[in-house]
């Protein structure tokens, strides 16, 4: 009798053995083997029958199956060809043909995707590979503006950085760039034991709610250049940290002051609106 429903440890190991799969750190592969964790992630995501979900790195399909239980459709982007080929078979075996017809699989690098098949995605739910989680997430936010909410599982340290407010120890480039697009908050942690192979760190669940970017005439690329420069040498005052970008220490001080920001402040205390103000003043000074 075929196995049905969500994947458990034995079924995951069976599928992996059939594929001769050996999870690698290079790909950041850690597969969820606990059905209750999958149910918890799906519940926290808020996905409904109206949603078209984008999942990155579905792996063996643990989360995909949970999402197809509630979503209208799922688009899964998987870089490994063997896993991408297996996923529809796993869904058909465990949930049936109707669920498989609501699944679209894209065999591609998530960092390189520029378009997706089918309906526009409305939400992102993913167990993101540890080694590329931040760049992948920022790419999805920039390239696919149609999704309004999401839930991602990332390494706990990364989760803390994504949600950190200005002035906190973990506030940095990921925090500021995330704030450009959305409000992010940590809504839970996930222990290592629910993964195979077992990682040596906890994971964090980050809920994402889109919002409008700061009101500014500066393009995102300019704002992000200021953010990158401010944190490249985060212990330096802004006037010194931004001097290479803005031309000189004197020019840097003038532009920062024109933005209404203290040149002696450090980047770690500025919110995204202030970074945008500096970028706007930089553009005005260059015109």
Secondary structure, 3 states (H helix, E strand, C coil): CCCCCCCCHHHHHHHHHHCCCCCCCCCCCCEECCHHHHHHHHHHHCCCCCCEEEEECCCCCHHHHHHHCCCCEEEEEECCHHHHHHHHHHHHHHHCHHHHHCEEEEECCCCCCCCCCCCCCCEEEEECCHHHHHHHHHHHHHHCCCCCEEEEEEEHHHHHHHHCCCCCCCCCHHHHHHHHHEEEEEEEEECHHHEECCCCCCEEEEEEEECCCCCCCCCHHHHHHHHHHHHHCCCCEHHHHCHHHHCCHHHHHHHHHHCCCCCCCEHHHCCHHHHHHHHHHHHHHHC
